[in-house]
Amino acid sequence: MNTELVKIRQSIDQIDDKIKALFVERLSLVHQIAIQKQQNNLPVLNALREQEIISRITKDKPDQIAAHIKTLFATIFAVSRSSQECFLKSAGKP
């Protein structure tokens, strides 16, 4: 296989490992958020907060990249909401 291709793929693998670690860290914080929301009778979904995040992280990006970021974060938000709901159910809190 092309040596340059292997090097690039190794770099992507390193980035993927970092993304994974950050995502696990994010999920831990999401569970803390879930507890706070439950204690304050707030819904899991906060569409305004999600839109604020999307706006902040895409504001300086070209349209095509911004669109990909929006897609990625829509998935992250969906997984985060699902994780919050599962966490609260497993903790015995509807």
Jmol script that loads the backbone (N, CA, C; Angstrom):
load data "model"
ATOM      1  N   MET A   1       0.843  -1.181   0.000  1.00  0.00           N
ATOM      2  CA  MET A   1       0.000   0.000   0.000  1.00  0.00           C
ATOM      3  C   MET A   1       0.891   1.247   0.000  1.00  0.00           C
ATOM      4  N   ASN A   2       0.376   2.302  -0.537  1.00  0.00           N
ATOM      5  CA  ASN A   2       1.064   3.586  -0.624  1.00  0.00           C
ATOM      6  C   ASN A   2       1.466   4.061   0.776  1.00  0.00           C
ATOM      7  N   THR A   3       2.745   4.366   0.952  1.00  0.00           N
ATOM      8  CA  THR A   3       3.269   4.793   2.249  1.00  0.00           C
ATOM      9  C   THR A   3       2.592   6.069   2.736  1.00  0.00           C
ATOM     10  N   GLU A   4       2.357   6.990   1.841  1.00  0.00           N
ATOM     11  CA  GLU A   4       1.704   8.249   2.228  1.00  0.00           C
ATOM     12  C   GLU A   4       0.278   7.997   2.709  1.00  0.00           C
ATOM     13  N   LEU A   5      -0.420   7.107   2.036  1.00  0.00           N
ATOM     14  CA  LEU A   5      -1.782   6.750   2.433  1.00  0.00           C
ATOM     15  C   LEU A   5      -1.790   6.138   3.833  1.00  0.00           C
ATOM     16  N   VAL A   6      -0.845   5.282   4.104  1.00  0.00           N
ATOM     17  CA  VAL A   6      -0.733   4.658   5.427  1.00  0.00           C
ATOM     18  C   VAL A   6      -0.498   5.727   6.490  1.00  0.00           C
ATOM     19  N   LYS A   7       0.380   6.676   6.230  1.00  0.00           N
ATOM     20  CA  LYS A   7       0.664   7.756   7.191  1.00  0.00           C
ATOM     21  C   LYS A   7      -0.587   8.594   7.460  1.00  0.00           C
ATOM     22  N   ILE A   8      -1.295   8.918   6.396  1.00  0.00           N
ATOM     23  CA  ILE A   8      -2.513   9.721   6.557  1.00  0.00           C
ATOM     24  C   ILE A   8      -3.539   8.949   7.381  1.00  0.00           C
ATOM     25  N   ARG A   9      -3.694   7.669   7.081  1.00  0.00           N
ATOM     26  CA  ARG A   9      -4.655   6.848   7.839  1.00  0.00           C
ATOM     27  C   ARG A   9      -4.247   6.723   9.303  1.00  0.00           C
ATOM     28  N   GLN A  10      -2.961   6.653   9.567  1.00  0.00           N
ATOM     29  CA  GLN A  10      -2.503   6.605  10.959  1.00  0.00           C
ATOM     30  C   GLN A  10      -2.844   7.906  11.682  1.00  0.00           C
ATOM     31  N   SER A  11      -2.705   9.016  10.979  1.00  0.00           N
ATOM     32  CA  SER A  11      -3.084  10.309  11.571  1.00  0.00           C
ATOM     33  C   SER A  11      -4.583  10.344  11.860  1.00  0.00           C
ATOM     34  N   ILE A  12      -5.376   9.834  10.927  1.00  0.00           N
ATOM     35  CA  ILE A  12      -6.826   9.785  11.148  1.00  0.00           C
ATOM     36  C   ILE A  12      -7.151   8.883  12.332  1.00  0.00           C
ATOM     37  N   ASP A  13      -6.457   7.756  12.448  1.00  0.00           N
ATOM     38  CA  ASP A  13      -6.675   6.856  13.594  1.00  0.00           C
ATOM     39  C   ASP A  13      -6.392   7.567  14.913  1.00  0.00           C
ATOM     40  N   GLN A  14      -5.332   8.364  14.951  1.00  0.00           N
ATOM     41  CA  GLN A  14      -5.001   9.116  16.164  1.00  0.00           C
ATOM     42  C   GLN A  14      -6.096  10.130  16.497  1.00  0.00           C
ATOM     43  N   ILE A  15      -6.586  10.800  15.480  1.00  0.00           N
ATOM     44  CA  ILE A  15      -7.679  11.759  15.682  1.00  0.00           C
ATOM     45  C   ILE A  15      -8.927  11.034  16.170  1.00  0.00           C
ATOM     46  N   ASP A  16      -9.233   9.882  15.564  1.00  0.00           N
ATOM     47  CA  ASP A  16     -10.398   9.099  15.987  1.00  0.00           C
ATOM     48  C   ASP A  16     -10.299   8.710  17.462  1.00  0.00           C
ATOM     49  N   ASP A  17      -9.100   8.323  17.902  1.00  0.00           N
ATOM     50  CA  ASP A  17      -8.903   7.977  19.314  1.00  0.00           C
ATOM     51  C   ASP A  17      -9.176   9.180  20.217  1.00  0.00           C
ATOM     52  N   LYS A  18      -8.736  10.361  19.782  1.00  0.00           N
ATOM     53  CA  LYS A  18      -8.984  11.582  20.561  1.00  0.00           C
ATOM     54  C   LYS A  18     -10.474  11.903  20.589  1.00  0.00           C
ATOM     55  N   ILE A  19     -11.134  11.768  19.452  1.00  0.00           N
ATOM     56  CA  ILE A  19     -12.576  12.020  19.387  1.00  0.00           C
ATOM     57  C   ILE A  19     -13.312  11.077  20.336  1.00  0.00           C
ATOM     58  N   LYS A  20     -12.925   9.804  20.308  1.00  0.00           N
ATOM     59  CA  LYS A  20     -13.559   8.817  21.185  1.00  0.00           C
ATOM     60  C   LYS A  20     -13.406   9.215  22.655  1.00  0.00           C
ATOM     61  N   ALA A  21     -12.195   9.580  23.045  1.00  0.00           N
ATOM     62  CA  ALA A  21     -11.944   9.959  24.437  1.00  0.00           C
ATOM     63  C   ALA A  21     -12.751  11.195  24.825  1.00  0.00           C
ATOM     64  N   LEU A  22     -12.799  12.165  23.949  1.00  0.00           N
ATOM     65  CA  LEU A  22     -13.571  13.380  24.227  1.00  0.00           C
ATOM     66  C   LEU A  22     -15.071  13.082  24.290  1.00  0.00           C
ATOM     67  N   PHE A  23     -15.534  12.176  23.446  1.00  0.00           N
ATOM     68  CA  PHE A  23     -16.945  11.819  23.455  1.00  0.00           C
ATOM     69  C   PHE A  23     -17.317  11.118  24.767  1.00  0.00           C
ATOM     70  N   VAL A  24     -16.465  10.233  25.235  1.00  0.00           N
ATOM     71  CA  VAL A  24     -16.707   9.562  26.520  1.00  0.00           C
ATOM     72  C   VAL A  24     -16.741  10.596  27.644  1.00  0.00           C
ATOM     73  N   GLU A  25     -15.826  11.547  27.603  1.00  0.00           N
ATOM     74  CA  GLU A  25     -15.807  12.626  28.599  1.00  0.00           C
ATOM     75  C   GLU A  25     -17.094  13.449  28.505  1.00  0.00           C
ATOM     76  N   ARG A  26     -17.524  13.731  27.285  1.00  0.00           N
ATOM     77  CA  ARG A  26     -18.758  14.500  27.063  1.00  0.00           C
ATOM     78  C   ARG A  26     -19.955  13.761  27.644  1.00  0.00           C
ATOM     79  N   LEU A  27     -20.022  12.443  27.429  1.00  0.00           N
ATOM     80  CA  LEU A  27     -21.146  11.666  27.962  1.00  0.00           C
ATOM     81  C   LEU A  27     -21.180  11.698  29.485  1.00  0.00           C
ATOM     82  N   SER A  28     -20.030  11.701  30.101  1.00  0.00           N
ATOM     83  CA  SER A  28     -19.986  11.813  31.556  1.00  0.00           C
ATOM     84  C   SER A  28     -20.600  13.145  32.003  1.00  0.00           C
ATOM     85  N   LEU A  29     -20.264  14.208  31.303  1.00  0.00           N
ATOM     86  CA  LEU A  29     -20.837  15.519  31.618  1.00  0.00           C
ATOM     87  C   LEU A  29     -22.325  15.565  31.303  1.00  0.00           C
ATOM     88  N   VAL A  30     -22.724  14.884  30.249  1.00  0.00           N
ATOM     89  CA  VAL A  30     -24.139  14.811  29.882  1.00  0.00           C
ATOM     90  C   VAL A  30     -24.946  14.188  31.025  1.00  0.00           C
ATOM     91  N   HIS A  31     -24.382  13.185  31.677  1.00  0.00           N
ATOM     92  CA  HIS A  31     -25.081  12.563  32.802  1.00  0.00           C
ATOM     93  C   HIS A  31     -25.219  13.545  33.974  1.00  0.00           C
ATOM     94  N   GLN A  32     -24.190  14.352  34.178  1.00  0.00           N
ATOM     95  CA  GLN A  32     -24.287  15.377  35.216  1.00  0.00           C
ATOM     96  C   GLN A  32     -25.370  16.402  34.865  1.00  0.00           C
ATOM     97  N   ILE A  33     -25.449  16.754  33.591  1.00  0.00           N
ATOM     98  CA  ILE A  33     -26.492  17.668  33.120  1.00  0.00           C
ATOM     99  C   ILE A  33     -27.872  17.049  33.347  1.00  0.00           C
ATOM    100  N   ALA A  34     -27.995  15.759  33.057  1.00  0.00           N
ATOM    101  CA  ALA A  34     -29.276  15.067  33.233  1.00  0.00           C
ATOM    102  C   ALA A  34     -29.752  15.168  34.676  1.00  0.00           C
ATOM    103  N   ILE A  35     -28.843  14.993  35.608  1.00  0.00           N
ATOM    104  CA  ILE A  35     -29.202  15.102  37.026  1.00  0.00           C
ATOM    105  C   ILE A  35     -29.686  16.508  37.346  1.00  0.00           C
ATOM    106  N   GLN A  36     -28.974  17.513  36.864  1.00  0.00           N
ATOM    107  CA  GLN A  36     -29.373  18.899  37.105  1.00  0.00           C
ATOM    108  C   GLN A  36     -30.741  19.202  36.485  1.00  0.00           C
ATOM    109  N   LYS A  37     -30.950  18.713  35.271  1.00  0.00           N
ATOM    110  CA  LYS A  37     -32.247  18.927  34.619  1.00  0.00           C
ATOM    111  C   LYS A  37     -33.363  18.267  35.410  1.00  0.00           C
ATOM    112  N   GLN A  38     -33.116  17.045  35.873  1.00  0.00           N
ATOM    113  CA  GLN A  38     -34.138  16.323  36.642  1.00  0.00           C
ATOM    114  C   GLN A  38     -34.438  17.060  37.942  1.00  0.00           C
ATOM    115  N   GLN A  39     -33.416  17.531  38.614  1.00  0.00           N
ATOM    116  CA  GLN A  39     -33.609  18.227  39.891  1.00  0.00           C
ATOM    117  C   GLN A  39     -34.344  19.552  39.713  1.00  0.00           C
ATOM    118  N   ASN A  40     -34.235  20.136  38.527  1.00  0.00           N
ATOM    119  CA  ASN A  40     -34.868  21.424  38.262  1.00  0.00           C
ATOM    120  C   ASN A  40     -36.091  21.303  37.356  1.00  0.00           C
ATOM    121  N   ASN A  41     -36.561  20.058  37.177  1.00  0.00           N
ATOM    122  CA  ASN A  41     -37.754  19.788  36.366  1.00  0.00           C
ATOM    123  C   ASN A  41     -37.650  20.384  34.960  1.00  0.00           C
ATOM    124  N   LEU A  42     -36.489  20.209  34.355  1.00  0.00           N
ATOM    125  CA  LEU A  42     -36.270  20.699  33.003  1.00  0.00           C
ATOM    126  C   LEU A  42     -36.314  19.528  32.029  1.00  0.00           C
ATOM    127  N   PRO A  43     -36.776  19.765  30.814  1.00  0.00           N
ATOM    128  CA  PRO A  43     -36.812  18.675  29.829  1.00  0.00           C
ATOM    129  C   PRO A  43     -35.406  18.325  29.357  1.00  0.00           C
ATOM    130  N   VAL A  44     -35.261  17.107  28.872  1.00  0.00           N
ATOM    131  CA  VAL A  44     -33.969  16.676  28.336  1.00  0.00           C
ATOM    132  C   VAL A  44     -33.600  17.523  27.125  1.00  0.00           C
ATOM    133  N   LEU A  45     -34.550  17.756  26.249  1.00  0.00           N
ATOM    134  CA  LEU A  45     -34.281  18.536  25.041  1.00  0.00           C
ATOM    135  C   LEU A  45     -34.266  20.030  25.350  1.00  0.00           C
ATOM    136  N   ASN A  46     -33.173  20.670  24.953  1.00  0.00           N
ATOM    137  CA  ASN A  46     -33.064  22.118  25.023  1.00  0.00           C
ATOM    138  C   ASN A  46     -32.635  22.587  23.629  1.00  0.00           C
ATOM    139  N   ALA A  47     -33.622  22.753  22.758  1.00  0.00           N
ATOM    140  CA  ALA A  47     -33.356  23.084  21.359  1.00  0.00           C
ATOM    141  C   ALA A  47     -32.600  24.403  21.220  1.00  0.00           C
ATOM    142  N   LEU A  48     -32.897  25.373  22.067  1.00  0.00           N
ATOM    143  CA  LEU A  48     -32.203  26.651  22.009  1.00  0.00           C
ATOM    144  C   LEU A  48     -30.711  26.470  22.293  1.00  0.00           C
ATOM    145  N   ARG A  49     -30.393  25.689  23.294  1.00  0.00           N
ATOM    146  CA  ARG A  49     -28.981  25.421  23.630  1.00  0.00           C
ATOM    147  C   ARG A  49     -28.281  24.730  22.464  1.00  0.00           C
ATOM    148  N   GLU A  50     -28.947  23.752  21.864  1.00  0.00           N
ATOM    149  CA  GLU A  50     -28.353  23.048  20.728  1.00  0.00           C
ATOM    150  C   GLU A  50     -28.087  24.012  19.575  1.00  0.00           C
ATOM    151  N   GLN A  51     -29.039  24.908  19.311  1.00  0.00           N
ATOM    152  CA  GLN A  51     -28.849  25.871  18.225  1.00  0.00           C
ATOM    153  C   GLN A  51     -27.719  26.846  18.538  1.00  0.00           C
ATOM    154  N   GLU A  52     -27.603  27.251  19.798  1.00  0.00           N
ATOM    155  CA  GLU A  52     -26.509  28.130  20.198  1.00  0.00           C
ATOM    156  C   GLU A  52     -25.153  27.466  19.959  1.00  0.00           C
ATOM    157  N   ILE A  53     -25.061  26.179  20.271  1.00  0.00           N
ATOM    158  CA  ILE A  53     -23.814  25.445  20.062  1.00  0.00           C
ATOM    159  C   ILE A  53     -23.496  25.380  18.572  1.00  0.00           C
ATOM    160  N   ILE A  54     -24.491  25.014  17.763  1.00  0.00           N
ATOM    161  CA  ILE A  54     -24.290  24.923  16.310  1.00  0.00           C
ATOM    162  C   ILE A  54     -23.819  26.274  15.760  1.00  0.00           C
ATOM    163  N   SER A  55     -24.461  27.337  16.177  1.00  0.00           N
ATOM    164  CA  SER A  55     -24.075  28.672  15.704  1.00  0.00           C
ATOM    165  C   SER A  55     -22.647  29.007  16.099  1.00  0.00           C
ATOM    166  N   ARG A  56     -22.290  28.701  17.328  1.00  0.00           N
ATOM    167  CA  ARG A  56     -20.945  29.016  17.823  1.00  0.00           C
ATOM    168  C   ARG A  56     -19.872  28.237  17.075  1.00  0.00           C
ATOM    169  N   ILE A  57     -20.099  26.970  16.833  1.00  0.00           N
ATOM    170  CA  ILE A  57     -19.033  26.158  16.251  1.00  0.00           C
ATOM    171  C   ILE A  57     -18.986  26.209  14.728  1.00  0.00           C
ATOM    172  N   THR A  58     -19.991  26.811  14.106  1.00  0.00           N
ATOM    173  CA  THR A  58     -19.977  26.909  12.637  1.00  0.00           C
ATOM    174  C   THR A  58     -19.784  28.331  12.132  1.00  0.00           C
ATOM    175  N   LYS A  59     -19.745  29.306  13.021  1.00  0.00           N
ATOM    176  CA  LYS A  59     -19.767  30.706  12.595  1.00  0.00           C
ATOM    177  C   LYS A  59     -18.609  31.113  11.687  1.00  0.00           C
ATOM    178  N   ASP A  60     -17.463  30.505  11.859  1.00  0.00           N
ATOM    179  CA  ASP A  60     -16.300  30.920  11.066  1.00  0.00           C
ATOM    180  C   ASP A  60     -15.896  29.873  10.026  1.00  0.00           C
ATOM    181  N   LYS A  61     -16.812  28.971   9.710  1.00  0.00           N
ATOM    182  CA  LYS A  61     -16.500  27.896   8.775  1.00  0.00           C
ATOM    183  C   LYS A  61     -17.212  28.107   7.438  1.00  0.00           C
ATOM    184  N   PRO A  62     -16.586  27.669   6.356  1.00  0.00           N
ATOM    185  CA  PRO A  62     -17.261  27.733   5.051  1.00  0.00           C
ATOM    186  C   PRO A  62     -18.546  26.906   5.084  1.00  0.00           C
ATOM    187  N   ASP A  63     -19.494  27.248   4.238  1.00  0.00           N
ATOM    188  CA  ASP A  63     -20.815  26.617   4.244  1.00  0.00           C
ATOM    189  C   ASP A  63     -20.762  25.094   4.178  1.00  0.00           C
ATOM    190  N   GLN A  64     -19.926  24.553   3.311  1.00  0.00           N
ATOM    191  CA  GLN A  64     -19.873  23.105   3.161  1.00  0.00           C
ATOM    192  C   GLN A  64     -19.389  22.423   4.440  1.00  0.00           C
ATOM    193  N   ILE A  65     -18.359  22.974   5.050  1.00  0.00           N
ATOM    194  CA  ILE A  65     -17.855  22.409   6.305  1.00  0.00           C
ATOM    195  C   ILE A  65     -18.881  22.618   7.416  1.00  0.00           C
ATOM    196  N   ALA A  66     -19.510  23.774   7.453  1.00  0.00           N
ATOM    197  CA  ALA A  66     -20.542  24.049   8.462  1.00  0.00           C
ATOM    198  C   ALA A  66     -21.672  23.032   8.357  1.00  0.00           C
ATOM    199  N   ALA A  67     -22.049  22.684   7.156  1.00  0.00           N
ATOM    200  CA  ALA A  67     -23.115  21.692   6.959  1.00  0.00           C
ATOM    201  C   ALA A  67     -22.708  20.335   7.536  1.00  0.00           C
ATOM    202  N   HIS A  68     -21.459  19.948   7.335  1.00  0.00           N
ATOM    203  CA  HIS A  68     -20.977  18.673   7.883  1.00  0.00           C
ATOM    204  C   HIS A  68     -20.921  18.730   9.411  1.00  0.00           C
ATOM    205  N   ILE A  69     -20.505  19.859   9.941  1.00  0.00           N
ATOM    206  CA  ILE A  69     -20.458  20.028  11.400  1.00  0.00           C
ATOM    207  C   ILE A  69     -21.868  19.927  11.971  1.00  0.00           C
ATOM    208  N   LYS A  70     -22.836  20.564  11.319  1.00  0.00           N
ATOM    209  CA  LYS A  70     -24.226  20.487  11.779  1.00  0.00           C
ATOM    210  C   LYS A  70     -24.716  19.048  11.797  1.00  0.00           C
ATOM    211  N   THR A  71     -24.393  18.297  10.768  1.00  0.00           N
ATOM    212  CA  THR A  71     -24.802  16.897  10.707  1.00  0.00           C
ATOM    213  C   THR A  71     -24.168  16.091  11.841  1.00  0.00           C
ATOM    214  N   LEU A  72     -22.875  16.283  12.037  1.00  0.00           N
ATOM    215  CA  LEU A  72     -22.171  15.584  13.105  1.00  0.00           C
ATOM    216  C   LEU A  72     -22.779  15.908  14.466  1.00  0.00           C
ATOM    217  N   PHE A  73     -22.988  17.189  14.720  1.00  0.00           N
ATOM    218  CA  PHE A  73     -23.486  17.579  16.037  1.00  0.00           C
ATOM    219  C   PHE A  73     -24.961  17.236  16.236  1.00  0.00           C
ATOM    220  N   ALA A  74     -25.725  17.162  15.177  1.00  0.00           N
ATOM    221  CA  ALA A  74     -27.109  16.683  15.308  1.00  0.00           C
ATOM    222  C   ALA A  74     -27.091  15.254  15.841  1.00  0.00           C
ATOM    223  N   THR A  75     -26.150  14.460  15.348  1.00  0.00           N
ATOM    224  CA  THR A  75     -26.018  13.090  15.835  1.00  0.00           C
ATOM    225  C   THR A  75     -25.519  13.066  17.274  1.00  0.00           C
ATOM    226  N   ILE A  76     -24.535  13.878  17.573  1.00  0.00           N
ATOM    227  CA  ILE A  76     -24.020  13.955  18.944  1.00  0.00           C
ATOM    228  C   ILE A  76     -25.130  14.368  19.908  1.00  0.00           C
ATOM    229  N   PHE A  77     -25.926  15.356  19.519  1.00  0.00           N
ATOM    230  CA  PHE A  77     -27.017  15.805  20.382  1.00  0.00           C
ATOM    231  C   PHE A  77     -28.048  14.693  20.581  1.00  0.00           C
ATOM    232  N   ALA A  78     -28.389  13.981  19.512  1.00  0.00           N
ATOM    233  CA  ALA A  78     -29.369  12.895  19.614  1.00  0.00           C
ATOM    234  C   ALA A  78     -28.859  11.795  20.555  1.00  0.00           C
ATOM    235  N   VAL A  79     -27.600  11.439  20.417  1.00  0.00           N
ATOM    236  CA  VAL A  79     -27.015  10.425  21.294  1.00  0.00           C
ATOM    237  C   VAL A  79     -26.965  10.945  22.732  1.00  0.00           C
ATOM    238  N   SER A  80     -26.644  12.199  22.906  1.00  0.00           N
ATOM    239  CA  SER A  80     -26.579  12.786  24.248  1.00  0.00           C
ATOM    240  C   SER A  80     -27.946  12.780  24.917  1.00  0.00           C
ATOM    241  N   ARG A  81     -28.983  13.146  24.154  1.00  0.00           N
ATOM    242  CA  ARG A  81     -30.340  13.123  24.726  1.00  0.00           C
ATOM    243  C   ARG A  81     -30.743  11.706  25.094  1.00  0.00           C
ATOM    244  N   SER A  82     -30.464  10.771  24.210  1.00  0.00           N
ATOM    245  CA  SER A  82     -30.784   9.370  24.487  1.00  0.00           C
ATOM    246  C   SER A  82     -30.030   8.877  25.719  1.00  0.00           C
ATOM    247  N   SER A  83     -28.778   9.256  25.830  1.00  0.00           N
ATOM    248  CA  SER A  83     -27.974   8.863  26.975  1.00  0.00           C
ATOM    249  C   SER A  83     -28.529   9.452  28.270  1.00  0.00           C
ATOM    250  N   GLN A  84     -28.957  10.712  28.214  1.00  0.00           N
ATOM    251  CA  GLN A  84     -29.569  11.335  29.395  1.00  0.00           C
ATOM    252  C   GLN A  84     -30.827  10.575  29.809  1.00  0.00           C
ATOM    253  N   GLU A  85     -31.669  10.255  28.838  1.00  0.00           N
ATOM    254  CA  GLU A  85     -32.916   9.552  29.137  1.00  0.00           C
ATOM    255  C   GLU A  85     -32.644   8.178  29.735  1.00  0.00           C
ATOM    256  N   CYS A  86     -31.712   7.438  29.154  1.00  0.00           N
ATOM    257  CA  CYS A  86     -31.353   6.118  29.677  1.00  0.00           C
ATOM    258  C   CYS A  86     -30.739   6.216  31.069  1.00  0.00           C
ATOM    259  N   PHE A  87     -29.893   7.202  31.263  1.00  0.00           N
ATOM    260  CA  PHE A  87     -29.258   7.408  32.549  1.00  0.00           C
ATOM    261  C   PHE A  87     -30.303   7.673  33.626  1.00  0.00           C
ATOM    262  N   LEU A  88     -31.252   8.549  33.321  1.00  0.00           N
ATOM    263  CA  LEU A  88     -32.288   8.878  34.296  1.00  0.00           C
ATOM    264  C   LEU A  88     -33.186   7.683  34.582  1.00  0.00           C
ATOM    265  N   LYS A  89     -33.513   6.909  33.560  1.00  0.00           N
ATOM    266  CA  LYS A  89     -34.338   5.709  33.770  1.00  0.00           C
ATOM    267  C   LYS A  89     -33.594   4.687  34.616  1.00  0.00           C
ATOM    268  N   SER A  90     -32.316   4.502  34.360  1.00  0.00           N
ATOM    269  CA  SER A  90     -31.543   3.517  35.134  1.00  0.00           C
ATOM    270  C   SER A  90     -31.356   3.971  36.568  1.00  0.00           C
ATOM    271  N   ALA A  91     -31.423   5.279  36.788  1.00  0.00           N
ATOM    272  CA  ALA A  91     -31.317   5.816  38.138  1.00  0.00           C
ATOM    273  C   ALA A  91     -32.682   5.847  38.824  1.00  0.00           C
ATOM    274  N   GLY A  92     -33.713   5.342  38.113  1.00  0.00           N
ATOM    275  CA  GLY A  92     -35.061   5.305  38.672  1.00  0.00           C
ATOM    276  C   GLY A  92     -35.797   6.611  38.626  1.00  0.00           C
ATOM    277  N   LYS A  93     -35.376   7.485  37.690  1.00  0.00           N
ATOM    278  CA  LYS A  93     -36.006   8.796  37.576  1.00  0.00           C
ATOM    279  C   LYS A  93     -36.552   8.943  36.161  1.00  0.00           C
ATOM    280  N   PRO A  94     -37.868   9.016  36.030  1.00  0.00           N
ATOM    281  CA  PRO A  94     -38.470   9.104  34.677  1.00  0.00           C
ATOM    282  C   PRO A  94     -38.113  10.358  33.926  1.00  0.00           C
TER     283      PRO A  94
END
end "model"
wireframe off; spacefill off
backbone 0.3
color backbone group
